[in-house]
Amino acid sequence: MGNGGTCLGFASCCQSATVRVLLCVRVACPPRVCAVRFGSRMKRGKKTEEEAVAAEEGENETGAASVKKAKKAKEPEAPVLYEDPPDKLTSQDGRSANTKITSWNVDGLRAWVKKKGLDWVREEAPDVLCLQETKCADKDLPADITSMPEYPHKYWAASQGKEGYSGVAMLCKTEPIKVTYGIGKEEHDKEGRVITAEFPAFYLVTAYVPNASRGLVRLDYRKSWDADFRAYLSELDVQKPLVLCGDLNVAHQEIDLKNPKGNKKNAGFTPEEREGMSQLLAAGFLDAFRQLYPEQANAYTFWTYMMNARAKNVGWRLDYFLLSSSLLPGLCDCKIRNQALGSDHCPITLHMAV
């Protein structure tokens, strides 16, 4: 019912013109609207009158003039996404790619298998598949993956005495010359973080680097790991060039995460962890993705499950392929497969000519 109709109905019962006017004024401001306006002023305190009026939009459609003055709510910015470009299959020295390696932090092997992670692997069809954070003892490995005929040569490393923690795996189409586990340091190797396979032209190392943890309680341990791991890789590099892949648990530069300013004291972006990565690169290794895409922003490999971070592309680049500098001429492409689901990380793929 309109306000005008209500006023006329009341006026027909009154004798005095004055009374009729007063009644019309009273009814023209419905109690519900008056209460909203009064309540808005009481609860919001610091809000402006324009904001209070804007809050009434929909309650009182006759206030068109006031609504026009109200400040419009700022619309959220559309997320800036990264689109993985078409694969480049020719190396810098003109050779065709003949080696394809995929790395994926699966955040729990059994859950990842249930989420159809292996379907994606079969479509990608890498020559070698490296997995991190498998969180799975040998006795609990899913038959879906242990029986995969595409990868007859499978290698697993699990945490000793701490089930459901850490763990890495390597699945190969062709048999390596030799496979070793760990880096020769018991304090590190007991957590099942490294597998190394020797192939004719290079070593392949897959690693799940320890996290400095909430409150940086493992930062000192992480610094010790970085030094020991760098020494291990340098020793291998003397013998034969290497490819390192995995979750290195650091965003090296500000371009490698969405919110660098707010994370400088958080695990994965502390000065100490970033310096550890810088020292590793200075030891003769290169970041394959940055070598090819030095200015590419918004390219991430990890998104927390909280706050719809993946849909908003609020992420971190924590997963890498590092190469001995002598392998650079054969580098073809380094891919971030951010459309692949099944984990809080996405897979990355390396194309090389060796």
KEPA-687580 format. One record per atom (N, C-alpha, C): residue in one letter; x, y, z. Coordinates in steps of 0.2 Angstrom, whole numbers, padded with zeros to 4 digits, always signed. Layout:
AXYZ...
END
This chain:
M+0004-0006+0000M+0000+0000+0000M+0004+0006+0000G+0003+0011-0004G+0007+0018-0005G+0006+0022+0001N+0010+0027+0003N+0009+0031+0008N+0003+0036+0007G+0002+0038+0001G-0004+0042-0001G-0010+0039+0001G-0011+0033+0000G-0017+0029+0001G-0019+0029+0009T-0013+0028+0013T-0014+0028+0020T-0016+0034+0023C-0013+0040+0020C-0015+0046+0023C-0022+0048+0021L-0025+0047+0016L-0032+0048+0014L-0037+0044+0018G-0035+0038+0020G-0039+0034+0024G-0040+0037+0031F-0034+0039+0034F-0035+0042+0040F-0038+0048+0040A-0037+0052+0035A-0040+0059+0035A-0048+0059+0035S-0051+0054+0032S-0058+0054+0032S-0062+0053+0038C-0058+0051+0044C-0061+0050+0050C-0060+0057+0055C-0057+0062+0052C-0055+0068+0056C-0059+0074+0054Q-0061+0078+0059Q-0065+0084+0058Q-0061+0090+0056S-0055+0091+0059S-0051+0097+0059S-0046+0096+0053A-0045+0101+0049A-0040+0101+0044A-0033+0101+0047T-0032+0104+0053T-0025+0104+0056T-0024+0097+0058V-0029+0093+0061V-0027+0086+0063V-0026+0082+0057R-0029+0083+0051R-0028+0079+0045R-0021+0080+0043V-0018+0086+0043V-0011+0088+0041V-0006+0084+0045L-0008+0084+0052L-0003+0081+0056L-0003+0074+0055L-0009+0071+0054L-0009+0064+0053L-0006+0062+0047C-0006+0065+0042C-0003+0064+0036C+0005+0064+0036V+0007+0069+0040V+0014+0069+0041V+0017+0063+0045R+0013+0061+0050R+0015+0056+0055R+0015+0049+0050V+0010+0048+0046V+0010+0042+0043V+0015+0042+0037A+0017+0048+0034A+0021+0048+0029A+0028+0045+0030C+0030+0045+0037C+0036+0042+0039C+0035+0035+0043P+0034+0030+0039P+0032+0023+0043P+0037+0022+0049P+0034+0019+0054P+0039+0018+0060P+0045+0014+0058R+0044+0009+0054R+0049+0004+0052R+0055+0008+0049V+0054+0013+0045V+0059+0017+0042V+0063+0021+0047C+0059+0024+0051C+0061+0029+0056C+0066+0025+0061A+0064+0019+0062A+0068+0015+0067A+0074+0013+0064V+0074+0011+0057V+0081+0010+0054V+0085+0015+0054R+0083+0021+0052R+0087+0027+0052R+0090+0029+0059F+0086+0028+0064F+0088+0030+0071F+0093+0025+0073G+0092+0018+0072G+0096+0013+0074G+0103+0014+0070S+0103+0016+0064S+0109+0017+0060S+0113+0022+0063R+0110+0027+0066R+0114+0032+0069R+0117+0030+0075M+0113+0026+0079M+0116+0024+0086M+0121+0019+0085K+0121+0014+0080K+0125+0008+0080K+0132+0010+0076R+0131+0015+0071R+0137+0016+0067R+0141+0021+0070G+0138+0026+0073G+0142+0031+0076G+0146+0035+0071K+0152+0033+0069K+0156+0036+0064K+0154+0036+0057K+0149+0032+0055K+0146+0032+0049K+0143+0039+0047T+0144+0041+0041T+0141+0047+0039T+0133+0046+0037E+0130+0052+0037E+0123+0052+0035E+0121+0049+0029E+0126+0050+0024E+0125+0047+0017E+0125+0039+0017E+0130+0037+0022E+0130+0030+0022E+0124+0027+0026A+0121+0030+0030A+0115+0028+0034A+0109+0028+0029V+0109+0033+0024V+0104+0033+0019V+0105+0027+0015A+0111+0026+0013A+0112+0020+0008A+0110+0014+0011A+0111+0013+0017A+0109+0007+0021A+0101+0006+0020E+0098+0011+0019E+0090+0010+0019E+0088+0008+0012E+0092+0008+0007E+0090+0007+0000E+0087+0000+0000G+0081+0000-0003G+0077-0005-0003G+0071-0005+0002E+0072-0002+0008E+0067-0001+0013E+0063+0004+0011N+0065+0010+0008N+0061+0016+0007N+0063+0018-0001E+0059+0016-0005E+0061+0017-0012E+0059+0024-0014T+0056+0028-0010T+0054+0035-0012T+0060+0039-0010G+0066+0037-0007G+0071+0041-0006G+0076+0041-0011A+0074+0042-0018A+0079+0042-0023A+0084+0047-0023A+0083+0053-0021A+0088+0058-0021A+0093+0057-0016S+0091+0054-0010S+0096+0053-0005S+0101+0047-0007V+0098+0042-0011V+0101+0036-0013V+0107+0038-0018K+0105+0043-0022K+0110+0045-0027K+0116+0048-0024K+0115+0052-0018K+0121+0055-0014K+0125+0050-0011A+0122+0044-0009A+0126+0039-0005A+0132+0036-0009K+0137+0035-0005K+0143+0032-0008K+0142+0025-0010K+0144+0024-0016K+0143+0017-0019K+0149+0012-0016A+0147+0006-0014A+0151+0001-0011A+0157+0000-0017K+0163-0001-0015K+0168-0002-0019K+0168-0010-0021E+0167-0011-0028E+0167-0018-0030E+0174-0021-0029P+0174-0028-0027P+0180-0031-0027P+0183-0032-0034E+0190-0031-0033E+0194-0032-0040E+0194-0039-0042A+0193-0040-0049A+0194-0046-0052A+0201-0049-0051P+0201-0056-0049P+0208-0058-0048P+0212-0058-0054V+0218-0057-0054V+0223-0057-0059V+0226-0065-0060L+0224-0068-0065L+0225-0075-0066L+0231-0076-0070Y+0234-0082-0070Y+0240-0084-0074Y+0238-0089-0079E+0239-0088-0085E+0237-0093-0090E+0243-0096-0093D+0244-0103-0092D+0250-0106-0094D+0250-0106-0102P+0255-0103-0105P+0256-0103-0112P+0257-0109-0116P+0256-0110-0122P+0257-0116-0126P+0265-0118-0124D+0266-0125-0124D+0272-0128-0123D+0277-0126-0128K+0283-0124-0127K+0289-0123-0131K+0293-0130-0131L+0293-0133-0137L+0297-0139-0138L+0303-0139-0142T+0306-0133-0142T+0313-0132-0145T+0317-0129-0141S+0323-0131-0140S+0328-0128-0135S+0331-0122-0138Q+0335-0119-0134Q+0338-0113-0136Q+0343-0114-0141D+0346-0120-0142D+0351-0121-0147D+0348-0125-0153G+0341-0125-0153G+0338-0128-0159G+0336-0135-0159R+0337-0139-0153R+0336-0146-0153R+0328-0147-0151S+0326-0152-0152S+0319-0154-0150S+0319-0157-0143A+0314-0156-0139A+0313-0158-0133A+0312-0166-0133N+0316-0169-0129N+0316-0177-0128N+0315-0179-0121T+0315-0175-0116T+0314-0177-0109T+0309-0172-0106K+0304-0176-0103K+0298-0172-0100K+0298-0174-0092I+0298-0170-0088I+0298-0171-0081I+0293-0167-0077T+0289-0171-0073T+0283-0167-0070T+0285-0168-0062S+0284-0162-0058S+0284-0162-0051S+0278-0160-0048W+0276-0163-0043W+0269-0161-0039W+0269-0163-0032N+0268-0157-0028N+0267-0159-0021N+0260-0160-0020V+0259-0167-0018V+0252-0169-0018V+0248-0169-0012D+0252-0166-0007D+0248-0165+0000D+0244-0171+0002G+0248-0177+0002G+0244-0183+0004G+0243-0188-0002L+0247-0193-0003L+0246-0197-0009L+0240-0200-0009R+0237-0203-0004R+0231-0207-0004R+0225-0202-0006A+0225-0196-0003A+0219-0192-0004A+0220-0189-0012W+0226-0188-0014W+0227-0186-0021W+0225-0191-0026V+0226-0197-0024V+0224-0203-0029V+0216-0203-0029K+0213-0202-0023K+0206-0202-0023K+0203-0196-0027K+0207-0191-0027K+0204-0185-0031K+0206-0185-0038K+0208-0191-0041K+0209-0192-0048K+0215-0189-0050G+0220-0188-0046G+0227-0185-0048G+0230-0189-0054L+0229-0196-0053L+0232-0200-0058L+0229-0199-0065D+0223-0197-0066D+0220-0196-0072D+0224-0190-0076W+0225-0185-0072W+0229-0180-0075W+0236-0182-0077V+0239-0186-0073V+0246-0188-0074V+0246-0192-0081R+0241-0196-0082R+0241-0200-0088R+0240-0196-0094E+0236-0190-0093E+0236-0185-0099E+0242-0182-0100E+0246-0180-0095E+0252-0176-0096E+0257-0181-0098A+0257-0187-0096A+0262-0192-0098A+0269-0190-0098P+0272-0188-0092P+0279-0186-0092P+0283-0193-0092D+0290-0192-0094D+0294-0197-0093D+0296-0199-0086V+0296-0194-0082V+0297-0195-0075V+0292-0191-0071L+0289-0194-0066L+0285-0191-0061L+0288-0190-0054C+0289-0184-0052C+0291-0184-0045C+0286-0181-0040L+0285-0184-0035L+0280-0182-0030L+0283-0180-0023Q+0280-0175-0020Q+0282-0173-0013Q+0276-0173-0009E+0278-0173-0002E+0273-0173+0003E+0268-0179+0002T+0271-0185+0001T+0266-0190+0000T+0263-0193+0007K+0266-0191+0012K+0263-0193+0019K+0261-0200+0019C+0265-0205+0016C+0262-0212+0016C+0268-0217+0017A+0267-0221+0021A+0272-0227+0022A+0271-0232+0016D+0277-0236+0015D+0277-0240+0010D+0271-0245+0010K+0269-0247+0016K+0264-0252+0017K+0257-0249+0016D+0256-0243+0015D+0250-0240+0014D+0249-0237+0007L+0254-0238+0003L+0254-0235-0004L+0248-0238-0008P+0244-0234-0011P+0238-0236-0015P+0240-0240-0021A+0236-0245-0022A+0237-0250-0027A+0236-0246-0034D+0232-0241-0034D+0231-0238-0041D+0238-0235-0043I+0242-0233-0039I+0249-0230-0041I+0254-0235-0041T+0254-0240-0037T+0260-0245-0037T+0259-0250-0043S+0253-0250-0045S+0252-0255-0051S+0252-0251-0058M+0254-0245-0058M+0254-0241-0064M+0259-0244-0069P+0256-0247-0075P+0261-0250-0080P+0265-0245-0084E+0262-0239-0084E+0266-0233-0087E+0273-0232-0084Y+0273-0233-0078Y+0279-0232-0074Y+0282-0238-0070P+0285-0242-0074P+0288-0249-0071P+0293-0248-0065H+0296-0242-0065H+0302-0241-0060H+0299-0235-0055K+0298-0238-0049K+0295-0233-0044K+0299-0233-0038Y+0300-0227-0035Y+0305-0227-0029Y+0301-0222-0024W+0302-0224-0018W+0298-0221-0012W+0303-0219-0006A+0302-0214-0003A+0305-0212+0003A+0300-0209+0008A+0300-0212+0014A+0295-0210+0019A+0299-0208+0025S+0295-0204+0029S+0298-0202+0036S+0298-0208+0040Q+0304-0208+0044Q+0305-0214+0049Q+0302-0212+0055G+0298-0216+0058G+0295-0215+0064G+0290-0210+0065K+0288-0207+0060K+0283-0201+0060K+0278-0202+0054E+0273-0206+0055E+0268-0207+0050E+0264-0201+0048G+0263-0201+0041G+0259-0195+0039G+0262-0189+0038Y+0269-0189+0037Y+0273-0183+0037Y+0278-0184+0032S+0279-0178+0028S+0284-0178+0023S+0284-0183+0018G+0289-0186+0015G+0289-0191+0010G+0289-0189+0003V+0293-0192-0001V+0294-0191-0008V+0294-0197-0012A+0293-0197-0019A+0292-0202-0023A+0295-0200-0030M+0297-0205-0034M+0299-0204-0041M+0297-0210-0045L+0293-0209-0050L+0291-0214-0055L+0294-0213-0062C+0297-0218-0065C+0301-0217-0071C+0299-0222-0076K+0298-0220-0082K+0297-0225-0088K+0303-0229-0090T+0309-0226-0089T+0315-0230-0090T+0319-0230-0084E+0323-0236-0083E+0326-0237-0077E+0332-0233-0076P+0333-0229-0071P+0339-0225-0069P+0345-0230-0069I+0351-0227-0070I+0357-0231-0068I+0358-0232-0061K+0356-0228-0057K+0357-0228-0050K+0352-0224-0046V+0349-0226-0040V+0345-0222-0036V+0347-0222-0029T+0348-0216-0026T+0350-0216-0019T+0344-0211-0015Y+0345-0212-0009Y+0340-0209-0004Y+0343-0204+0001G+0341-0198+0002G+0344-0194+0007G+0350-0190+0004I+0353-0186+0008I+0359-0182+0006I+0365-0184+0010G+0365-0190+0014G+0370-0192+0018G+0371-0189+0025K+0365-0186+0027K+0365-0183+0034K+0359-0186+0038E+0360-0190+0043E+0355-0193+0046E+0350-0188+0049E+0352-0183+0051E+0347-0178+0054E+0342-0176+0049H+0344-0176+0043H+0339-0174+0037H+0336-0180+0034D+0340-0185+0033D+0337-0191+0029D+0332-0195+0033K+0331-0194+0039K+0326-0198+0043K+0319-0195+0041E+0319-0190+0038E+0312-0187+0037E+0310-0189+0030G+0314-0192+0026G+0312-0195+0019G+0310-0189+0014R+0315-0185+0013R+0314-0179+0009R+0318-0179+0002V+0322-0183+0001V+0326-0183-0005V+0327-0190-0009I+0326-0190-0015I+0327-0196-0019I+0332-0193-0025T+0337-0196-0027T+0341-0195-0032T+0342-0200-0037A+0341-0199-0043A+0341-0204-0049A+0347-0202-0054E+0351-0206-0055E+0356-0205-0060E+0354-0208-0067F+0354-0203-0072F+0352-0205-0079F+0359-0204-0083P+0359-0206-0089P+0365-0205-0093P+0368-0198-0094A+0363-0193-0095A+0365-0187-0096A+0365-0182-0090F+0362-0184-0085F+0361-0179-0079F+0358-0183-0073Y+0359-0180-0067Y+0356-0182-0061Y+0349-0179-0060L+0344-0183-0058L+0338-0180-0056L+0337-0180-0049V+0336-0175-0045V+0335-0174-0038V+0328-0172-0037T+0324-0175-0033T+0317-0173-0031T+0318-0172-0023A+0315-0166-0021A+0316-0164-0014A+0309-0161-0011Y+0308-0162-0005Y+0303-0158-0001Y+0307-0155+0004V+0308-0149+0003V+0312-0145+0008V+0308-0143+0014P+0311-0144+0020P+0308-0143+0026P+0305-0135+0027N+0299-0135+0030N+0296-0128+0031N+0299-0125+0037A+0300-0119+0038A+0302-0115+0044A+0297-0116+0049S+0291-0117+0047S+0285-0118+0052S+0282-0112+0055R+0276-0113+0057R+0273-0107+0061R+0277-0104+0066G+0278-0098+0067G+0282-0095+0072G+0289-0096+0071L+0291-0098+0065L+0298-0099+0063L+0302-0104+0068V+0298-0108+0071V+0302-0113+0076V+0307-0117+0073R+0307-0118+0066R+0312-0123+0063R+0316-0119+0058L+0316-0112+0059L+0320-0108+0055L+0328-0110+0055D+0330-0111+0061D+0337-0113+0062D+0339-0119+0059Y+0334-0124+0059Y+0335-0131+0056Y+0335-0130+0049R+0330-0125+0046R+0330-0124+0039R+0337-0121+0036K+0340-0117+0040K+0346-0114+0038K+0351-0119+0038S+0351-0124+0042S+0356-0129+0042S+0355-0134+0036W+0348-0135+0035W+0347-0139+0029W+0349-0136+0023D+0348-0130+0022D+0350-0126+0016D+0357-0127+0014A+0361-0126+0020A+0369-0127+0019A+0371-0134+0017D+0368-0139+0020D+0370-0146+0019D+0367-0148+0012F+0361-0146+0010F+0358-0148+0004F+0362-0144-0002R+0364-0138-0001R+0368-0135-0006R+0375-0138-0007A+0378-0141-0002A+0384-0144-0003A+0383-0151-0006Y+0378-0154-0005Y+0376-0161-0008Y+0375-0160-0016L+0371-0155-0018L+0370-0153-0025L+0376-0151-0028S+0380-0147-0025S+0387-0145-0028S+0391-0151-0029E+0392-0156-0025E+0396-0162-0026E+0393-0166-0032L+0387-0167-0032L+0384-0170-0038L+0386-0166-0045D+0385-0160-0045D+0386-0156-0051D+0393-0157-0053V+0398-0158-0049V+0405-0159-0051V+0405-0165-0055Q+0401-0170-0054Q+0401-0177-0057Q+0397-0177-0064K+0392-0173-0064K+0387-0173-0069K+0382-0168-0068P+0379-0164-0073P+0374-0159-0072P+0368-0162-0069L+0364-0158-0066L+0358-0161-0062L+0352-0156-0063V+0346-0159-0062V+0340-0156-0062V+0337-0157-0055L+0336-0152-0052L+0332-0152-0045L+0325-0150-0046C+0320-0154-0044C+0313-0152-0044C+0310-0153-0037G+0305-0150-0036G+0301-0151-0030G+0298-0145-0026D+0296-0146-0020D+0293-0140-0016D+0299-0138-0012L+0302-0132-0014L+0308-0129-0011L+0306-0125-0005N+0299-0124-0004N+0296-0120+0002N+0300-0113+0003V+0300-0110-0003V+0302-0103-0002V+0300-0099-0009A+0297-0093-0008A+0296-0089-0013A+0302-0084-0014H+0306-0085-0019H+0313-0082-0019H+0312-0074-0019Q+0308-0071-0024Q+0308-0064-0025Q+0301-0062-0024E+0300-0055-0023E+0293-0052-0022E+0288-0054-0027I+0291-0055-0033I+0286-0057-0039I+0284-0064-0038D+0286-0068-0033D+0285-0075-0033D+0279-0076-0028L+0276-0071-0025L+0270-0072-0021L+0266-0066-0021K+0259-0066-0020K+0254-0061-0020K+0256-0055-0016N+0257-0057-0009N+0257-0052-0004N+0264-0052-0001P+0269-0049-0004P+0276-0049-0001P+0277-0045+0005K+0273-0039+0005K+0274-0035+0011K+0272-0038+0017G+0266-0041+0017G+0264-0044+0023G+0267-0051+0025N+0271-0053+0021N+0274-0060+0023N+0282-0060+0024K+0285-0055+0025K+0292-0055+0026K+0294-0058+0033K+0290-0059+0037K+0291-0062+0044K+0288-0069+0044N+0286-0072+0039N+0282-0078+0038N+0286-0083+0035A+0285-0090+0037A+0289-0095+0034A+0288-0095+0026G+0293-0096+0023G+0293-0096+0016G+0295-0090+0012F+0296-0084+0016F+0298-0078+0013F+0302-0074+0018T+0305-0077+0023T+0310-0074+0027T+0316-0072+0024P+0320-0067+0026P+0326-0065+0023P+0331-0071+0023E+0331-0075+0028E+0336-0081+0028E+0334-0086+0023E+0328-0088+0022E+0326-0093+0017E+0327-0090+0010R+0326-0084+0009R+0327-0081+0002R+0334-0081+0001E+0338-0079+0006E+0346-0079+0005E+0348-0086+0004G+0345-0091+0007G+0347-0098+0006G+0346-0100-0002M+0341-0098-0005M+0339-0099-0012M+0344-0095-0016S+0346-0089-0014S+0351-0085-0018S+0357-0088-0018Q+0359-0091-0012Q+0366-0094-0012Q+0366-0101-0016L+0360-0104-0017L+0360-0110-0021L+0361-0108-0028L+0357-0103-0030L+0358-0101-0037L+0365-0098-0039A+0368-0095-0034A+0375-0093-0035A+0380-0099-0035A+0378-0104-0033A+0382-0110-0033A+0383-0113-0040G+0379-0111-0045G+0379-0113-0052G+0373-0116-0055F+0367-0115-0051F+0361-0117-0053F+0356-0111-0056L+0352-0113-0060L+0347-0108-0062L+0340-0110-0061D+0336-0105-0060D+0328-0106-0060D+0325-0106-0067A+0323-0112-0069A+0321-0113-0076A+0315-0109-0078F+0310-0108-0073F+0305-0103-0075F+0307-0096-0076R+0311-0094-0071R+0313-0087-0071R+0318-0086-0077Q+0321-0091-0079Q+0326-0090-0085Q+0322-0089-0091L+0316-0092-0092L+0312-0091-0098L+0307-0085-0097Y+0304-0084-0091Y+0299-0079-0090Y+0301-0074-0084P+0306-0070-0085P+0309-0066-0079P+0304-0061-0076E+0300-0059-0080E+0295-0053-0078E+0288-0056-0077Q+0287-0062-0077Q+0280-0065-0077Q+0278-0065-0069A+0273-0061-0068A+0270-0060-0062A+0263-0065-0061N+0261-0066-0055N+0255-0069-0054N+0255-0077-0056A+0261-0079-0056A+0262-0086-0058A+0264-0090-0052Y+0259-0094-0049Y+0260-0097-0042Y+0259-0104-0043T+0261-0108-0038T+0261-0115-0038T+0257-0118-0031F+0256-0113-0027F+0253-0115-0020F+0248-0110-0018W+0242-0112-0016W+0237-0108-0013W+0234-0111-0007T+0234-0107-0001T+0231-0110+0005T+0223-0112+0003Y+0221-0117+0007Y+0214-0119+0006Y+0209-0114+0009M+0212-0109+0013M+0208-0104+0017M+0206-0098+0012M+0200-0095+0013M+0198-0088+0011M+0198-0089+0003N+0196-0094+0000N+0195-0095-0007N+0202-0092-0011A+0207-0094-0008A+0214-0091-0011A+0215-0093-0018R+0214-0099-0020R+0215-0101-0026R+0211-0098-0032A+0205-0097-0030A+0200-0094-0035A+0202-0086-0036K+0205-0083-0031K+0207-0076-0031K+0214-0076-0033N+0218-0082-0034N+0225-0082-0036N+0229-0078-0031V+0228-0079-0025V+0232-0076-0020V+0237-0082-0018G+0243-0082-0021G+0247-0088-0020G+0254-0087-0019W+0258-0092-0020W+0265-0092-0019W+0268-0097-0024R+0274-0095-0027R+0278-0100-0031R+0283-0103-0027L+0281-0109-0025L+0286-0113-0020L+0289-0119-0024D+0286-0121-0029D+0289-0127-0033D+0293-0125-0039Y+0299-0128-0040Y+0304-0126-0044Y+0307-0132-0048F+0310-0130-0054F+0315-0134-0057F+0321-0130-0057L+0326-0132-0054L+0333-0129-0055L+0337-0133-0059L+0341-0130-0063L+0346-0134-0067L+0353-0132-0066S+0358-0136-0067S+0365-0135-0068S+0365-0130-0074S+0369-0125-0073S+0370-0120-0079S+0372-0123-0085S+0375-0129-0085S+0378-0132-0091S+0372-0135-0095L+0366-0136-0092L+0360-0138-0096L+0356-0133-0099L+0358-0127-0098L+0354-0121-0101L+0353-0122-0108P+0358-0123-0112P+0356-0124-0119P+0351-0128-0121G+0350-0134-0117G+0344-0138-0119G+0338-0137-0116L+0337-0131-0112L+0331-0130-0109L+0326-0128-0114C+0320-0131-0114C+0314-0129-0119C+0309-0125-0116D+0306-0128-0110D+0301-0124-0107D+0300-0127-0100C+0297-0122-0096C+0295-0124-0089C+0288-0122-0088K+0284-0126-0086K+0276-0125-0086K+0274-0125-0079I+0269-0121-0078I+0265-0121-0072I+0258-0123-0073R+0256-0129-0072R+0249-0132-0074R+0244-0130-0068N+0242-0124-0068N+0238-0121-0062N+0231-0123-0063Q+0229-0127-0068Q+0222-0129-0069Q+0221-0136-0066A+0227-0139-0065A+0226-0146-0062A+0225-0146-0055L+0219-0149-0053L+0217-0149-0046L+0219-0156-0042G+0218-0156-0036G+0219-0162-0032G+0224-0161-0026S+0226-0155-0025S+0231-0153-0020S+0231-0146-0019D+0234-0143-0013D+0235-0136-0013D+0240-0133-0017H+0244-0138-0020H+0249-0136-0025H+0247-0138-0032C+0250-0135-0037C+0248-0138-0044C+0255-0141-0046P+0254-0145-0051P+0260-0148-0054P+0264-0143-0059I+0271-0144-0059I+0275-0141-0064I+0278-0146-0069T+0280-0144-0075T+0283-0148-0080T+0288-0145-0083L+0294-0149-0084L+0300-0146-0088L+0301-0150-0094H+0302-0146-0100H+0304-0149-0106H+0311-0148-0107M+0315-0153-0109M+0322-0152-0110M+0324-0156-0117A+0329-0154-0120A+0333-0158-0125A+0340-0160-0122V+0341-0166-0121V+0347-0169-0118V+0350-0174-0122
END
